[in-house]
């Protein structure tokens, strides 16, 4: 569903996303998920959660509720990273051959040098 985003917010998301290897859209989604999780529990420490997510503080220093939020956000990051992978293109660009299984488990080999 298309949503209009303020230019300033979009620019901030683009800058923050670049630091964390996210697109501007992925950064805005991350902020929305974080906000949703924080709003659902007034007892959570926003600053401490952000510090853990930025690698500046230990996960073990958080209370159980904050750890749960961090685990959920880590899960989202992993899903986003997996969704953005395109190893086929990376292997092809590097001129490397690769093997992959199709939906029924048959294995095929792709060799860019042979035009496959």
N, C-alpha and C positions, 0 to 999 in steps of 0.2 A: 504494500500500500504506500504510494508516494506521500511524502511529508515534506513540507517546506521548512527549511532550516535557516536561521539567521546567519548572515555572512560571517559575523564575528565568531559565532559558535562553531561554524564549519571550519574556519581557519584555525581555531584553537584545537579542534579535533584532528585536523590534518597534521598540525605540529606535534601534538601529543601522540598521535598514532605512529608517526614516523619514528619516534623514540622507542616505541614498543612494538615495532614491526606490524602495525595494523593500518588499514586504509582509514580514511576519515569516517566512512560509514561504519566500519567495525568498531572504531573508537566511540562513536556516538551510541552504538548498541551496548558496548561495554559500560559506558556511563549510565545508560538507562537501566541496565541490569543491576549495577551497583546501587543506584538510587532506589530501585524497587526493593532490593534486599535490605537496605538500611532503613527504609521507611517502615518495613514490616516489623522491625524490632527497635524500639527506642533505646534499648540497653546497649546497643552495639557502638563501638568506638570507630567512627568514620576514619579518623586520622590514623589509628593503629592498623586498620585494615588496609588502607592505601599504602602505608609503610611496608607491610608484609608483601603486598602485591608488587611493590617497586623493588623488593629485595633489600630493603633498608632495616628491616626488623624481623625477628624470628617468629615463625608461625607458632611456636611453643609458648610465646609470651601472651598469646590471645586467650580469652575465655572461650568456653565451648561454643557459645552462640556465634562469636566472631569467626572461630575456626570453621564452623559450618558454612558461613557466608563465603569465606575464602576458598573452601573446597569447591563450592558451586561455581565461583568465578574462575577458578583454575580449570574446572571441567569445561566451561564455556570457551576459555582460551584454547584448550586442546582441540575442541570441536572446530573452532574457527581455523586453527592451524591445519588440521587435517583437511578441511573443506577447501583450503587454498592451495593444497599440494597438487602439482601436476608433474609427477616424476617422468611420465612419458615424454613430455616436451623437454624436460631437463636432460634426459638421456639422449634424445635426438639432437639437441643443441650441442651436446658434448661429443657427439659422434659415437656414442656407446651403444652396444646392442643390449637387448633386454628380453626377458621372458615373462609372460604373464598368463594367468588362467582366465578363461572366459567364464560366463555364467554357469556352465555345466561342468567346469573343471578341466576342460581340454587346454593344454599348455601350448602356446604359440611363441615363437621367437621372432623378434624384430631386429633387423640389422640395417642401420641407416647407410652403411657403406655399400650394402648390396641393394639399396633402394627398396627395402622391405619395411 
